[in-house]
């Protein structure tokens, strides 16, 4: 694993463009200085449940028959604290609650119980203050597919208050740094590969200079080369741009290579949290192994299932079932 | 000291307003890019609206043949202009409503809805930007439609008071922002059928507002609803200004209801939109669909 870490810090592609300087116009100098007085992220006993209705739930007076609304516990009593400049991984299988957790932090969901604070700002009560500090990359690169990377990113930059001229310069620099050729920047995104689209998604997040970056399985489905590019970029973000990163993944190697600490989530609950080394040590002792446990063994020991095995319910389907 | 503080507050306010205007422009620019990229759809809608308007207005041109009566050219012209104004305003209202609701629908389809709603943008700025483009878009398409109509029908507009017509359009457009904001809630809350539900609002406006006929022909109970539809006053005001050359002062009975509708519907629309957004965030409806 140490070899992989070395590979990650030494990009294989010759770099001719460096990341642009962090832009601070969204956040005043006083606010920036105050950030160190708070945890980057403080999740305290958060729960989120979704009600999944049957297909005929619109019928009145119980005419829907035996189909009763089903309550799905997507996140249950989760607590997690992340300090500034940390990279913390949340490891879990599909449907374990990772994406719901990211949506709660992103102000896209309101917790049913508990609280989520980003640098001391509550996500439910101080939405706008939180939104200025965060950005997110999700597993699906969501864009207006008919528009080009430049048009999509310009839209995003304007929403965060970045002037158009500065935005254009930054977009060109960041996309070049991520290996996207200049002649593709004006082409519709629908003509790009998934890997390239994901890189544009990462560029979108970086463009707004987030203090807390939420990465929801950013490398899922990417080829090894693209995956490595993204991982190098993530590390660089933390090392040179002071970003705090919460990364959800079900890639054991990625979690170990990038994260200072790892939390394992299962059935909406955090079942373990430590450094990769600490988790290994605990499981090695628990299983009585005569060699260090692998992270896969760690995952299986805490969740009782293989990491490729999905939870019974896909959390994506648990949300918003009213059509 | 006090003066310096006042100056600083004014500067901060101006800077904040400029920043919000820039964010609002994001929606205008994005929708302009989308309109350009989906130019084929645009061509289809322009053609559809023009053909629809021509079909309706030919009813007026053939009034004599349909009724078996003789109409003077002046009377026929009045009938043609009456329906031409109806079809033009209907195109304008339809484009504005479609644009506002489809923006949310498209964002849901593409998955960008999450990124727009997690950006530090107030909903006022969001809806202002979206509606501003919708109004400009609607205005442009209506103008194209009227130009084509002019080639088909001889319309005597020599008495038109164009300044008063512009005032009516502006006053009516404020209400359309409010109604558009309210209709945008539907695709936000109902992931698959919201856009179709928004058609119901449009259809009701078509029925009760006197787009193609005077509201006096409606049953009494329906006329009650006509009086709360801003489109009723828009249409009446435009017909009076274009067909009879009425001035702004003479149109005041149509202008003040439009202003009241605007003053009420915009904050009401934003309030309802904010409540619906909170509900969507509690129940997990702000997400990709498609």
Interface residues (C-beta under 8 A of the other chain):
Chain A: X26 X50 X51 X100 X103 X106 X107 X108 X109 X110 X112 X128 X131 X132 X134 X135 X136 X138 X140 X142 X143 X144 X145 X146 X147 X151 X154 X155 X156 X158 X159 X160 X161 X163 X188 X204 X316 X318 X319 X320 X322 X323
Chain B: X19 X22 X23 X25 X26 X29 X30 X33 X34 X37 X38 X106 X110 X111 X112 X114 X115 X116 X117 X118 X119 X120 X121 X122 X189 X190 X191 X192 X193 X278 X280 X281 X282 X283 X284 X285 X286 X287 X288 X289
